[in-house]
Amino acid sequence: MDPTEEATAAAAPEAAAAEENCNTGADKADEMTDAPAAAVTADAGAAAGTEKKDEEEGEDEEDEDDDDDDDDDDEDPHSLFPWAVPIQEGEDAQPVPPEIAFDDLAVFDIGFSPVDEVLAVGLVDGNVKMFGYSLEENRELLSCRAHTAACRCLTFTPDGKYLLSGSSDKSLCVMDVNTGHVVFSIKNAHKDSINAIAVNDKFIATGDDEGVIKLWDMGRRKCVQQWHEHNDYIASLLFHPHKNSLVAGGGDGCLSVWNTKKGQLQFVSDSFETELLSLSLTDTNDLVCGAQSGMLYDWSWGQWENSQKYPGHPNSVEALLYVSDTTILTGSSDGIIRVVQVKPFKFVGVLAEHGNGMPIERLRVDKDHRFLASTSHDECVRFFGVEELFQDSGEADEGEEEGEEEADKEEGEASAVASTAEMASSETKPTAMEEEAAEAEGDDDDGDSDSDSDESESGNEDNLANIKRKRTLSEAFYEDM
């Protein structure tokens, strides 16, 4: 949710009343202007009555055509586009948990636990709630007043033990998932409202309304880097899972990439003259960014000077979610969740609509890739089935791997045939060196097997020792408290 929308959500009742008054005034104005229009229409009708009979018949035929066109206009606008047919509907749709509704409380962010069937929800009143979700019911597990103002962003740590949240009260909060207790909180983590948050095994990243990004060392429990490259609010943050890199998209229309190890700026783009609202990274190292203009921007990682742009969304792209390969889900302000492919770019279809034409703010998928959850301005969380979508993508990946394995196998067989033919055509005897090597190998068979066994046991012991030593930094950070 845009930072400016927070005040709008609070003033919704007054705005509705004002809109009703405005509509009433507009209706009266329309009534005042109807009379002249009616007179003109009557004159036109009289003139039309003097035309020839055959012309009248032609006009009747045209009117029938116009009526047919009007009927077409009444159809679902999605039917006008072949790619806009919902993927799931009717009796064959995957069962999903019931929606979670909050009376008069806007939902700012949601997050699925990476280890349990738990959904966390951040609300406009500063409360953080956790629900156990299932097909039968959603049970509220706990509720914590983590902040004094809206909880704008939240995320689970990779091990699922802690929930991190940022607020418009400028605080950063760490909650124990099992107990619901706030184990750590920084009241003035930023000078302005926190709008975005991301986490990996080493760092927490937060971004505020003035474009400031802070990097928090989880082991040392303090801010270790502070960057001021953006001059408008930070809309989205993303850690690269295999590189020491953090990506930020901002309301100033700029994309920035930071080296978290060196604390240095790697790249910052020129402004795209539109707010960069959402980020997603594919397994093929494509960084995709959704913009306020409805455009999608795509970079191959490291090739920051060369971006591709994909038009097509009629409204802003508020949320992105990676599926597989080059397939992503997009959540737009028109309330539609679309399946999109990049490189080559195409709309695959419409997955679902959140409902009531409300803008989609967040898209999250559960740990088993069965359920997709979305939030909007209608004060509820809705679930959609995506099991088939992710299964299809997984089967496609497996098919590609099997194809590569089959090609490697065929290449190996061809090589073996060629090698056999070459050996058959050659009647040379083994060299003395080859004979000595063969004898030495035969003599050492028993010794090698013992040595391999010893090395295996030693390796297992070393691995266990390493596992015990290498507690994740997040565990060390919180357990030490």
C-alpha positions as CSV (number, residue, x, y, z in Angstrom):
1,M,0.0,0.0,0.0
2,D,1.3,3.4,-1.0
3,P,2.3,5.5,2.1
4,T,-0.2,8.2,1.1
5,E,-3.0,5.6,1.1
6,E,-2.7,5.1,4.9
7,A,-4.4,8.4,5.6
8,T,-6.9,7.7,2.8
9,A,-8.0,4.4,4.5
10,A,-8.6,6.2,7.8
11,A,-10.7,8.9,6.0
12,A,-12.8,6.4,3.9
13,P,-16.2,7.1,5.6
14,E,-16.0,10.9,5.2
15,A,-14.8,10.4,1.6
16,A,-17.8,8.2,0.9
17,A,-20.2,10.8,2.3
18,A,-18.6,13.6,0.2
19,E,-18.8,11.4,-2.9
20,E,-22.5,10.8,-2.3
21,N,-23.1,14.6,-2.0
22,C,-21.1,15.2,-5.2
23,N,-23.1,12.6,-7.0
24,T,-26.4,14.2,-5.9
25,G,-25.2,17.6,-7.2
26,A,-24.2,16.0,-10.5
27,D,-27.6,14.4,-10.9
28,K,-29.3,17.7,-10.4
29,A,-27.0,19.3,-13.0
30,D,-27.8,16.5,-15.4
31,E,-31.6,17.1,-15.0
32,M,-31.1,20.8,-15.7
33,T,-29.3,20.0,-19.0
34,D,-31.7,17.3,-20.1
35,A,-34.4,19.6,-21.4
36,P,-32.4,21.3,-24.2
37,A,-31.0,17.9,-25.2
38,A,-34.6,16.5,-25.4
39,A,-35.6,19.4,-27.7
40,V,-32.8,18.7,-30.0
41,T,-33.6,15.0,-30.1
42,A,-37.3,15.8,-30.9
43,D,-36.2,18.0,-33.8
44,A,-33.9,15.3,-35.1
45,G,-36.7,12.8,-34.9
46,A,-39.1,15.0,-36.9
47,A,-36.4,15.5,-39.6
48,A,-35.8,11.8,-39.8
49,G,-39.6,11.2,-40.4
50,T,-39.4,13.1,-43.7
51,E,-36.8,10.7,-45.1
52,K,-37.6,8.0,-47.7
53,K,-39.0,4.6,-46.7
54,D,-36.0,2.7,-48.1
55,E,-33.7,4.9,-46.0
56,E,-35.8,4.2,-42.9
57,E,-35.5,0.5,-43.5
58,G,-31.7,0.8,-43.9
59,E,-31.6,2.7,-40.6
60,D,-33.6,0.0,-38.9
61,E,-31.0,-2.6,-40.1
62,E,-28.2,-0.4,-38.7
63,D,-30.1,0.0,-35.4
64,E,-30.2,-3.8,-35.2
65,D,-26.5,-4.0,-35.7
66,D,-26.0,-1.4,-33.1
67,D,-28.1,-3.4,-30.6
68,D,-25.9,-6.4,-31.3
69,D,-22.8,-4.3,-30.6
70,D,-24.4,-3.1,-27.3
71,D,-25.0,-6.7,-26.3
72,D,-21.3,-7.5,-27.0
73,D,-20.3,-4.5,-24.8
74,D,-22.3,-6.0,-22.0
75,E,-20.1,-9.2,-22.0
76,D,-17.3,-9.7,-19.5
77,P,-14.4,-7.5,-20.7
78,H,-12.0,-10.4,-20.0
79,S,-13.7,-12.4,-22.9
80,L,-12.3,-9.8,-25.3
81,F,-8.8,-11.1,-24.7
82,P,-7.9,-14.8,-25.4
83,W,-5.3,-14.8,-22.7
84,A,-7.7,-13.4,-20.1
85,V,-9.6,-16.6,-19.4
86,P,-9.4,-17.6,-15.7
87,I,-7.3,-20.7,-15.3
88,Q,-9.4,-22.0,-12.4
89,E,-13.1,-21.8,-12.1
90,G,-16.1,-24.1,-11.6
91,E,-16.3,-27.4,-9.9
92,D,-12.8,-28.4,-10.9
93,A,-11.2,-25.6,-9.0
94,Q,-8.8,-26.5,-6.3
95,P,-10.3,-26.3,-2.8
96,V,-8.7,-23.4,-0.8
97,P,-9.0,-22.1,2.8
98,P,-11.8,-19.6,3.5
99,E,-11.0,-15.9,3.4
100,I,-9.9,-14.1,6.5
101,A,-11.9,-10.9,7.0
102,F,-11.0,-8.0,9.3
103,D,-13.8,-5.5,10.2
104,D,-12.8,-1.9,9.5
105,L,-9.1,-2.8,9.6
106,A,-7.0,-2.5,6.4
107,V,-4.4,-5.2,5.8
108,F,-1.0,-3.9,4.9
109,D,1.1,-7.0,4.5
110,I,1.0,-10.8,4.8
111,G,3.6,-13.6,5.0
112,F,3.6,-17.4,5.0
113,S,5.8,-19.3,7.4
114,P,8.6,-21.2,5.5
115,V,8.2,-24.2,7.9
116,D,4.6,-24.3,9.2
117,E,1.1,-23.8,8.0
118,V,1.0,-20.3,9.5
119,L,0.0,-17.0,7.9
120,A,1.1,-13.7,9.5
121,V,-1.0,-10.5,8.9
122,G,0.1,-6.9,9.5
123,L,-2.8,-4.5,10.2
124,V,-3.4,-0.7,10.1
125,D,-3.8,-0.5,13.9
126,G,-0.3,-1.9,14.5
127,N,-1.5,-5.4,15.4
128,V,0.3,-8.5,14.1
129,K,-1.9,-11.6,13.9
130,M,-1.0,-15.2,13.1
131,F,-3.4,-17.8,11.7
132,G,-3.2,-21.5,11.2
133,Y,-4.8,-22.1,7.8
134,S,-6.6,-25.2,6.5
135,L,-9.3,-26.1,4.1
136,E,-11.8,-26.3,6.9
137,E,-11.1,-23.2,8.9
138,N,-8.5,-20.5,9.7
139,R,-7.7,-20.4,13.5
140,E,-6.2,-17.3,15.0
141,L,-3.1,-18.5,16.9
142,L,-2.0,-15.2,18.4
143,S,-2.4,-11.4,18.3
144,C,0.3,-9.0,19.3
145,R,0.2,-5.2,19.4
146,A,3.7,-4.9,18.0
147,H,3.4,-1.3,16.9
148,T,1.6,1.9,17.9
149,A,0.8,2.7,14.3
150,A,0.2,0.7,11.1
151,C,2.3,-2.4,10.5
152,R,3.3,-1.7,6.9
153,C,5.6,-4.7,6.2
154,L,6.6,-8.0,7.7
155,T,8.5,-11.2,6.9
156,F,9.6,-14.4,8.5
157,T,13.3,-15.3,9.0
158,P,14.5,-18.1,6.8
159,D,14.3,-20.6,9.6
160,G,10.7,-19.6,10.4
161,K,11.4,-19.0,14.1
162,Y,11.0,-15.2,14.1
163,L,8.7,-12.6,12.5
164,L,10.1,-9.2,11.6
165,S,7.9,-6.2,11.1
166,G,8.3,-2.5,10.3
167,S,5.8,0.3,11.0
168,S,4.8,3.8,10.2
169,D,5.7,4.5,13.9
170,K,9.4,4.1,12.7
171,S,10.0,1.0,14.8
172,L,11.5,-2.4,13.9
173,C,10.1,-5.4,15.8
174,V,11.3,-9.0,16.2
175,M,8.7,-11.5,17.5
176,D,9.1,-15.1,18.6
177,V,6.7,-17.1,16.5
178,N,6.2,-19.9,19.1
179,T,5.4,-17.6,22.0
180,G,4.2,-14.4,20.3
181,H,6.4,-12.3,22.6
182,V,8.3,-9.3,21.2
183,V,11.9,-10.3,21.9
184,F,13.5,-7.3,20.4
185,S,12.3,-3.9,19.3
186,I,14.0,-0.7,18.1
187,K,11.6,2.2,18.6
188,N,13.3,4.7,16.3
189,A,14.9,2.4,13.8
190,H,14.4,5.1,11.1
191,K,13.6,8.8,11.2
192,D,10.6,8.2,8.9
193,S,8.0,5.5,8.5
194,I,9.3,2.1,7.5
195,N,7.7,0.9,4.3
196,A,9.7,-2.1,3.2
197,I,11.6,-5.0,4.8
198,A,13.7,-8.0,3.6
199,V,15.8,-10.6,5.5
200,N,18.4,-13.3,4.7
201,D,20.7,-15.4,7.0
202,K,22.9,-12.5,7.8
203,F,21.1,-9.2,7.5
204,I,17.8,-7.4,7.9
205,A,17.2,-4.6,5.3
206,T,14.6,-1.8,5.9
207,G,13.5,1.1,3.7
208,D,11.6,4.2,4.8
209,D,9.4,6.9,3.3
210,E,12.3,9.3,2.6
211,G,14.3,6.7,0.6
212,V,16.7,5.7,3.3
213,I,17.9,2.1,3.3
214,K,19.4,0.5,6.5
215,L,21.2,-2.8,6.8
216,W,21.1,-4.4,10.2
217,D,23.6,-7.0,11.3
218,M,21.7,-9.7,13.1
219,G,24.7,-10.9,15.0
220,R,25.8,-7.5,16.3
221,R,22.2,-6.3,16.7
222,K,22.8,-2.9,15.2
223,C,22.7,-0.9,11.9
224,V,25.9,-1.5,9.9
225,Q,25.1,0.4,6.7
226,Q,22.9,3.4,5.8
227,W,22.3,4.5,2.3
228,H,20.7,7.7,0.9
229,E,20.7,7.1,-2.8
230,H,16.9,7.4,-3.3
231,N,14.9,10.6,-2.8
232,D,11.5,9.1,-2.4
233,Y,10.0,6.2,-0.5
234,I,11.4,2.6,-0.8
235,A,8.6,0.4,-2.2
236,S,10.3,-3.0,-2.3
237,L,13.5,-4.7,-1.1
238,L,15.0,-8.0,-2.3
239,F,18.1,-10.0,-1.3
240,H,19.8,-12.1,-4.0
241,P,19.8,-15.7,-2.5
242,H,23.3,-16.5,-3.8
243,K,25.1,-13.2,-3.9
244,N,26.0,-10.5,-1.4
245,S,23.5,-8.1,-3.1
246,L,20.4,-6.2,-2.1
247,V,18.0,-4.6,-4.7
248,A,15.7,-1.7,-4.0
249,G,12.9,-0.2,-6.0
250,G,11.7,3.3,-5.1
251,G,9.0,5.9,-5.6
252,D,11.5,8.0,-7.4
253,G,11.5,5.6,-10.3
254,C,15.1,4.4,-9.7
255,L,16.5,0.9,-9.2
256,S,19.5,0.4,-7.0
257,V,21.8,-2.6,-6.3
258,W,24.0,-2.8,-3.3
259,N,27.0,-5.0,-2.3
260,T,26.1,-5.9,1.3
261,K,29.5,-7.3,2.1
262,K,31.4,-4.2,1.0
263,G,28.6,-1.7,1.7
264,Q,29.0,-0.2,-1.7
265,L,26.6,0.9,-4.4
266,Q,26.9,-1.4,-7.5
267,F,24.4,0.2,-9.7
268,V,21.6,2.9,-9.7
269,S,19.4,3.5,-12.7
270,D,18.2,6.7,-14.1
271,S,14.6,7.4,-13.2
272,F,12.0,5.6,-15.3
273,E,9.6,8.5,-14.5
274,T,7.3,6.0,-12.8
275,E,7.2,4.5,-9.3
276,L,9.0,1.0,-9.1
277,L,6.6,-0.9,-6.8
278,S,7.5,-4.6,-6.9
279,L,10.5,-6.9,-7.4
280,S,11.0,-10.6,-8.3
281,L,14.0,-12.7,-9.1
282,T,13.8,-15.8,-11.3
283,D,16.0,-18.9,-11.2
284,T,17.5,-17.7,-14.5
285,N,18.8,-14.6,-12.8
286,D,16.3,-12.2,-14.4
287,L,15.3,-9.4,-12.1
288,V,11.7,-8.2,-12.9
289,C,10.3,-5.0,-11.6
290,G,6.6,-3.9,-11.7
291,A,5.9,-0.2,-12.2
292,Q,3.1,2.3,-11.4
293,S,2.6,2.8,-15.2
294,G,1.8,-0.9,-15.7
295,M,5.1,-1.6,-17.3
296,L,7.3,-4.5,-16.5
297,Y,11.1,-4.0,-16.6
298,D,13.5,-6.9,-16.9
299,W,17.3,-7.0,-16.3
300,S,19.6,-10.0,-16.7
301,W,21.6,-9.9,-13.5
302,G,24.8,-7.9,-13.8
303,Q,23.8,-6.3,-17.1
304,W,22.2,-3.3,-15.5
305,E,22.7,-0.9,-18.4
306,N,20.4,-3.1,-20.6
307,S,16.8,-3.4,-19.5
308,Q,13.9,-4.7,-21.4
309,K,10.4,-3.3,-20.9
310,Y,7.1,-5.1,-21.4
311,P,3.8,-3.2,-21.7
312,G,0.4,-4.7,-21.4
313,H,-0.9,-4.2,-17.9
314,P,-3.7,-1.6,-18.0
315,N,-2.9,-0.5,-14.4
316,S,0.0,-0.4,-12.0
317,V,1.8,-3.7,-11.1
318,E,1.7,-3.7,-7.3
319,A,2.9,-7.2,-6.6
320,L,5.1,-9.9,-8.2
321,L,5.6,-13.5,-7.4
322,Y,8.1,-15.9,-9.0
323,V,6.7,-19.3,-10.2
324,S,9.5,-21.0,-12.3
325,D,11.9,-20.4,-15.1
326,T,10.7,-17.2,-16.6
327,T,7.1,-17.4,-15.3
328,I,5.8,-15.0,-12.7
329,L,2.5,-13.9,-11.2
330,T,1.5,-10.2,-11.3
331,G,-1.0,-8.4,-9.0
332,S,-2.4,-5.2,-10.5
333,S,-4.4,-2.3,-9.2
334,D,-7.3,-3.6,-11.4
335,G,-7.6,-6.5,-9.0
336,I,-6.5,-9.2,-11.5
337,I,-3.8,-11.8,-10.8
338,R,-2.2,-12.7,-14.1
339,V,0.3,-15.4,-15.2
340,V,3.0,-13.8,-17.2
341,Q,6.1,-15.2,-19.0
342,V,9.2,-13.1,-19.7
343,K,11.8,-13.8,-22.3
344,P,9.9,-14.2,-24.6
345,F,7.2,-12.0,-23.0
346,K,3.6,-13.0,-23.2
347,F,0.5,-13.1,-21.1
348,V,-0.3,-16.7,-20.3
349,G,-3.7,-16.1,-18.6
350,V,-5.6,-14.8,-15.7
351,L,-5.3,-16.8,-12.5
352,A,-8.0,-15.1,-10.5
353,E,-9.5,-11.8,-9.4
354,H,-9.3,-10.6,-5.8
355,G,-12.8,-9.3,-6.0
356,N,-14.7,-6.0,-6.3
357,G,-12.1,-4.5,-8.6
358,M,-9.9,-3.7,-5.6
359,P,-6.2,-3.1,-6.1
360,I,-4.0,-6.0,-5.2
361,E,-1.3,-5.0,-2.6
362,R,0.5,-8.3,-1.8
363,L,0.9,-11.8,-3.3
364,R,2.4,-14.6,-1.2
365,V,2.6,-18.4,-1.7
366,D,2.7,-21.0,1.1
367,K,5.7,-23.3,1.7
368,D,4.2,-26.2,-0.3
369,H,3.2,-24.0,-3.2
370,R,-0.5,-25.0,-2.8
371,F,-2.1,-21.7,-1.9
372,L,-1.7,-18.2,-3.1
373,A,-2.8,-15.4,-0.7
374,S,-3.6,-11.9,-1.8
375,T,-4.6,-8.6,0.0
376,S,-6.4,-5.6,-1.2
377,H,-8.3,-2.6,0.1
378,D,-11.4,-4.7,1.1
379,E,-10.0,-5.6,4.5
380,C,-9.6,-9.3,3.9
381,V,-7.1,-12.0,2.8
382,R,-8.2,-14.3,0.0
383,F,-6.7,-17.7,-1.0
384,F,-6.4,-19.2,-4.5
385,G,-5.3,-22.6,-5.6
386,V,-1.9,-22.7,-7.4
387,E,-0.9,-26.3,-6.9
388,E,-1.5,-27.3,-10.5
389,L,0.3,-24.2,-11.7
390,F,3.4,-25.0,-9.8
391,Q,3.2,-28.7,-10.6
392,D,3.1,-27.9,-14.3
393,S,6.1,-25.7,-14.0
394,G,7.9,-28.4,-12.0
395,E,7.1,-31.0,-14.6
396,A,8.4,-28.7,-17.4
397,D,11.7,-28.3,-15.5
398,E,11.9,-32.1,-15.0
399,G,11.2,-32.6,-18.7
400,E,14.1,-30.3,-19.6
401,E,16.4,-32.1,-17.2
402,E,15.4,-35.5,-18.6
403,G,16.0,-34.2,-22.1
404,E,19.4,-33.0,-21.2
405,E,20.2,-36.3,-19.5
406,E,19.0,-38.2,-22.5
407,A,21.1,-36.1,-24.8
408,D,24.2,-36.7,-22.6
409,K,23.4,-40.4,-22.6
410,E,23.2,-40.6,-26.3
411,E,26.4,-38.6,-26.7
412,G,28.1,-41.0,-24.2
413,E,26.9,-44.1,-26.2
414,A,28.1,-42.6,-29.4
415,S,31.5,-41.9,-27.8
416,A,31.6,-45.5,-26.5
417,V,30.9,-46.9,-29.9
418,A,33.6,-44.8,-31.5
419,S,36.0,-45.8,-28.8
420,T,35.2,-49.5,-29.2
421,A,35.7,-49.3,-33.0
422,E,39.0,-47.6,-32.5
423,M,40.2,-50.3,-30.0
424,A,39.1,-53.1,-32.4
425,S,41.0,-51.6,-35.2
426,S,44.1,-51.3,-33.1
427,E,46.0,-54.5,-32.1
428,T,48.7,-52.8,-30.0
429,K,49.6,-54.3,-26.6
430,P,49.5,-52.4,-23.3
431,T,52.6,-50.4,-22.5
432,A,54.9,-51.4,-19.6
433,M,53.7,-48.4,-17.7
434,E,50.0,-49.4,-18.1
435,E,50.9,-53.0,-16.9
436,E,52.6,-51.7,-13.8
437,A,49.7,-49.4,-13.1
438,A,47.3,-52.3,-13.4
439,E,49.3,-54.5,-11.0
440,A,49.6,-51.7,-8.5
441,E,45.9,-51.1,-8.6
442,G,45.1,-54.8,-8.0
443,D,47.5,-54.9,-5.0
444,D,46.0,-51.8,-3.4
445,D,42.3,-52.8,-3.7
446,D,42.0,-53.9,-0.1
447,G,43.9,-51.0,1.2
448,D,41.8,-48.6,-0.8
449,S,38.5,-50.0,0.5
450,D,39.7,-49.6,4.1
451,S,41.0,-46.1,3.4
452,D,37.7,-45.1,1.7
453,S,35.8,-46.4,4.8
454,D,38.0,-44.4,7.2
455,E,37.7,-41.3,5.0
456,S,33.9,-41.6,4.9
457,E,33.6,-41.9,8.7
458,S,36.0,-39.0,9.2
459,G,34.0,-36.9,6.7
460,N,30.7,-37.7,8.4
461,E,32.2,-36.6,11.8
462,D,33.5,-33.4,10.2
463,N,30.1,-32.7,8.7
464,L,28.4,-33.2,12.0
465,A,30.9,-30.9,13.7
466,N,30.4,-28.3,11.1
467,I,26.6,-28.5,11.5
468,K,27.0,-28.0,15.3
469,R,29.4,-25.1,14.8
470,K,27.4,-23.3,12.1
471,R,24.3,-22.2,13.8
472,T,22.7,-19.7,11.6
473,L,23.5,-16.1,12.5
474,S,19.8,-15.5,13.1
475,E,19.7,-18.2,15.7
476,A,22.7,-16.9,17.4
477,F,21.3,-13.4,17.3
478,Y,18.0,-14.3,19.0
479,E,19.0,-17.1,21.2
480,D,21.7,-15.1,22.8
481,M,19.1,-12.6,23.9
